[in-house]
Amino acid sequence: MKKHLLFSFLFFCYGYSSFAQNADSIAVVTAAWDKQQIASKTNLLTYHFNQKNLFAANQFISYVEINRKGNAPVFAFGNEVKTKKTTSTFGQELDALAAINGTFFDVANGGSVDFVRMDGVVTNKNIIGKNGKRARHQETAMVINKKGQLALKKWDKTEDWEYKLPEKNVMLSGPLLVLDNIVEELDTTSFTRARHPRSAIGIKADGKIILVTVDGRQENSAGMSLHELTKLMRWLGCVSAINLDGGGSTTLWTAKNGVVNFPSDNKLWDHKGERKVANVIILKKK
């Protein structure tokens, strides 16, 4: 009898979980996204799930989608070795079409804590933790080739892996969420499990790239765990995706709209709560 009750309970839990996940995926796929062209082959999409209808919470999601075919914009990094700037300031100064905050940095002193190489020059090296191991956000590289095309590469477990990458423009970040349709195993830390504002980059099967922000720490938008973020990126059509620095850093800016998400650093539901960051990923005219 006890075994029967336990089996019934587990079956109910599994069934409910599957139903909820299916409802969430349908909510994302069928949402009436507000879509606006901001450049050649480039669109801005936003949607507010405001009925607690995504992961049983309110969520505000913004993303820029780039079709890499034809006269599409190209990617570049913006980076400050020691100082910090808002994502919008980076975007304006670099004459960008769009910008998203980049990888992790020293909030107090500035400068990336992850490897960055700009135009062949290493500007920042990995800051290794007390355990002597590289962080999860140092295990995946965003690389930009000579044509301004962005790709993701996974750490090969060698100590000097990032230095051997052939591209002149490299920025490490992470953790990696999915690569070539294979979902990565995430750790069990609170950083992974708790809901925070999140920034991410994804690559779709057709080659389109999306720059994504999920707002958080607000009643209007709860934020996501990395498991939830992984599901979102998959539902948006990504076969590869990487997590970027998030929290108060999460910002998506376009030249046409300014800051389009709701950065959380000022704890207000507006577009003025940007945190100064050390680096960004930008889109520029070809």
C-alpha positions in Angstrom: 0.0 0.0 0.0 2.8 2.4 1.0 4.7 1.6 -2.2 1.5 2.2 -4.3 0.9 5.6 -2.6 4.6 6.6 -3.1 4.4 5.6 -6.8 1.2 7.6 -7.2 2.7 10.6 -5.5 5.8 10.5 -7.7 3.7 10.0 -10.8 1.6 13.0 -9.9 4.7 15.2 -9.2 6.3 14.2 -12.5 3.1 14.7 -14.4 2.6 18.2 -12.9 6.2 19.2 -13.6 5.8 18.1 -17.2 2.5 19.9 -17.6 4.0 23.1 -16.1 7.1 22.9 -18.3 4.9 22.4 -21.4 2.7 25.4 -20.4 5.9 27.5 -20.0 7.3 26.6 -23.4 3.9 27.3 -25.0 3.8 30.7 -23.3 7.2 31.6 -24.8 6.5 30.3 -28.2 3.0 31.8 -28.6 3.8 35.2 -26.9 2.9 38.3 -29.0 6.4 39.7 -28.9 6.7 43.4 -29.6 9.1 43.4 -32.6 10.9 46.4 -34.0 13.6 46.6 -36.7 16.6 48.5 -35.3 19.1 47.9 -38.1 19.7 45.9 -41.2 18.8 42.2 -40.5 18.4 43.1 -36.9 15.3 43.2 -34.7 14.5 44.1 -31.1 11.9 41.9 -29.4 10.3 42.4 -26.0 7.5 40.8 -24.0 6.2 41.2 -20.4 4.8 38.0 -19.0 2.8 39.9 -16.4 0.2 37.3 -15.3 2.7 35.1 -13.4 2.6 32.9 -16.5 6.3 32.0 -17.0 7.8 29.7 -14.4 4.8 30.9 -12.2 6.2 34.4 -12.1 6.2 37.7 -13.8 9.1 38.0 -16.3 10.2 40.9 -18.6 12.4 39.6 -21.5 14.2 41.6 -24.1 16.4 40.4 -26.9 18.1 41.6 -30.1 18.1 39.1 -32.9 20.7 39.3 -35.7 20.3 37.5 -39.0 24.0 36.9 -40.1 23.1 36.6 -43.8 23.7 39.5 -46.2 24.4 43.0 -44.9 24.1 42.1 -41.2 25.9 44.1 -38.5 29.1 42.7 -37.1 30.2 41.9 -33.5 32.9 43.5 -31.4 33.9 43.8 -27.8 34.2 46.9 -25.7 36.5 46.7 -22.7 38.1 48.9 -20.0 41.1 47.4 -18.3 40.5 49.2 -15.0 37.7 51.8 -15.2 34.0 51.1 -15.6 31.2 52.5 -17.7 27.5 51.9 -18.2 26.6 49.7 -21.1 24.8 52.6 -22.7 28.0 54.7 -22.5 30.0 51.9 -24.1 27.4 51.7 -26.9 27.4 55.4 -27.5 31.2 55.9 -27.5 31.7 52.9 -29.8 29.1 54.0 -32.2 27.2 50.7 -31.7 23.8 49.7 -33.0 23.2 47.6 -29.9 25.1 46.5 -26.7 24.7 44.0 -23.9 26.8 43.9 -20.8 29.7 41.4 -21.0 31.6 39.1 -18.6 32.3 39.2 -14.9 34.5 42.0 -13.4 35.8 43.4 -10.1 32.9 45.6 -9.0 35.0 47.6 -6.5 38.1 48.2 -8.7 37.0 47.6 -12.2 38.6 45.3 -14.8 37.4 41.9 -16.0 38.2 38.8 -13.8 38.0 36.7 -16.9 40.4 36.5 -19.8 39.9 39.2 -22.5 41.9 39.7 -25.7 41.3 42.7 -27.9 42.8 42.9 -31.4 45.4 40.4 -30.4 46.4 42.0 -27.1 45.6 40.3 -23.8 44.1 43.0 -21.6 42.8 40.9 -18.8 43.8 37.5 -17.4 41.7 35.0 -15.5 41.6 35.7 -11.8 41.9 32.2 -10.3 40.0 31.4 -7.0 41.5 30.3 -3.7 40.9 26.7 -4.7 43.3 27.0 -7.6 40.7 26.2 -10.2 39.2 28.4 -12.9 35.6 29.5 -12.3 32.7 28.2 -14.4 32.6 31.6 -16.1 36.1 31.0 -17.3 35.3 27.8 -19.2 33.7 29.2 -22.4 35.0 31.7 -24.9 33.1 34.1 -27.0 35.3 34.6 -30.1 35.0 37.0 -33.0 36.6 36.3 -36.3 38.0 38.6 -38.9 34.5 39.0 -40.5 33.0 40.1 -37.2 31.2 36.8 -36.7 30.7 35.6 -33.1 31.0 31.9 -32.0 31.3 30.0 -28.8 34.1 27.6 -27.8 34.3 25.3 -24.8 37.4 24.9 -22.6 39.5 21.9 -23.6 40.8 21.4 -20.0 44.3 22.6 -20.9 45.8 25.4 -18.7 46.6 27.8 -21.5 43.6 27.0 -23.7 42.4 30.6 -24.2 45.9 31.8 -25.3 45.9 29.2 -28.1 42.6 30.3 -29.6 43.3 31.6 -33.1 40.9 34.6 -33.0 42.3 38.0 -32.0 39.2 38.9 -30.1 38.3 36.6 -27.2 36.2 37.1 -24.0 35.6 34.3 -21.5 32.3 34.0 -19.7 29.8 31.5 -18.6 28.6 29.1 -17.5 27.9 27.5 -20.8 24.2 26.5 -20.9 24.0 24.5 -24.1 26.4 23.7 -27.0 25.4 22.1 -30.3 22.1 21.0 -28.8 23.7 19.3 -25.8 22.5 20.8 -22.5 25.4 21.4 -20.1 25.4 20.1 -16.5 25.2 23.0 -14.1 26.4 23.1 -10.5 24.2 23.3 -7.4 25.4 26.7 -6.1 22.9 29.4 -5.1 24.2 31.4 -8.1 22.8 28.7 -10.3 19.6 27.9 -8.4 18.4 31.3 -7.3 16.5 33.8 -9.5 18.5 36.8 -10.6 18.4 39.2 -13.5 20.3 37.4 -16.3 22.1 38.2 -19.6 22.8 35.6 -22.2 23.9 35.1 -25.8 22.4 32.3 -28.0 23.0 30.9 -31.4 20.0 29.4 -33.3 20.1 26.5 -35.7 19.7 28.8 -38.7 22.7 30.9 -37.5 20.8 33.8 -36.1 22.3 35.2 -32.8 20.3 36.6 -30.0 21.4 38.9 -27.1 19.0 38.3 -24.3 18.2 40.0 -21.0 15.8 38.8 -18.3 15.0 41.4 -15.7 14.7 40.4 -12.0 14.6 41.4 -8.3 11.3 43.2 -9.0 7.6 42.4 -8.5 7.2 43.0 -12.3 10.0 40.5 -13.1 11.3 37.8 -10.9 14.4 36.9 -12.8 15.5 33.3 -13.5 17.7 30.5 -12.2 20.2 29.2 -14.7 18.1 26.1 -15.3 15.1 28.4 -16.2 17.4 30.5 -18.4 18.6 27.4 -20.2 15.0 26.4 -20.9 14.2 29.9 -22.1 17.1 29.9 -24.6 16.1 26.5 -25.9 12.5 27.7 -26.4 13.7 30.7 -28.2 15.4 28.3 -30.7 19.0 28.3 -29.5 21.2 25.3 -30.1 24.1 26.9 -28.2 23.9 29.5 -25.4 26.1 31.1 -22.8 25.3 33.0 -19.6 26.9 36.4 -19.1 27.4 38.5 -16.0 23.9 39.3 -14.6 22.3 40.8 -11.5 22.6 44.5 -11.4 24.8 44.4 -14.5 22.1 43.1 -16.8 21.5 45.7 -19.5 20.4 45.7 -23.1 20.8 49.0 -25.0 20.1 50.0 -28.6 21.0 53.2 -30.4 17.4 53.6 -31.5 15.7 52.9 -28.1 18.3 53.5 -25.4 18.2 51.1 -22.5 15.3 48.7 -23.3 15.2 46.5 -20.2 14.8 47.5 -16.6 18.2 47.3 -14.9 17.8 46.6 -11.2 20.7 48.5 -9.5 18.5 51.4 -8.5 15.7 49.1 -7.3 13.1 50.9 -9.4 11.1 49.7 -12.3 12.6 52.1 -14.8 15.4 52.3 -17.4 17.7 54.3 -15.3 19.2 51.7 -13.0 22.3 50.8 -15.0 25.4 49.6 -13.2 28.8 50.6 -14.5 30.5 47.5 -16.0 34.0 46.7 -17.4 33.0 45.3 -20.8 30.3 44.8 -23.3 29.4 42.9 -26.5 28.3 45.2 -29.2 26.9 45.2 -32.7 28.3 47.6 -35.3 27.5 48.5 -38.9 29.4 46.2 -41.3 
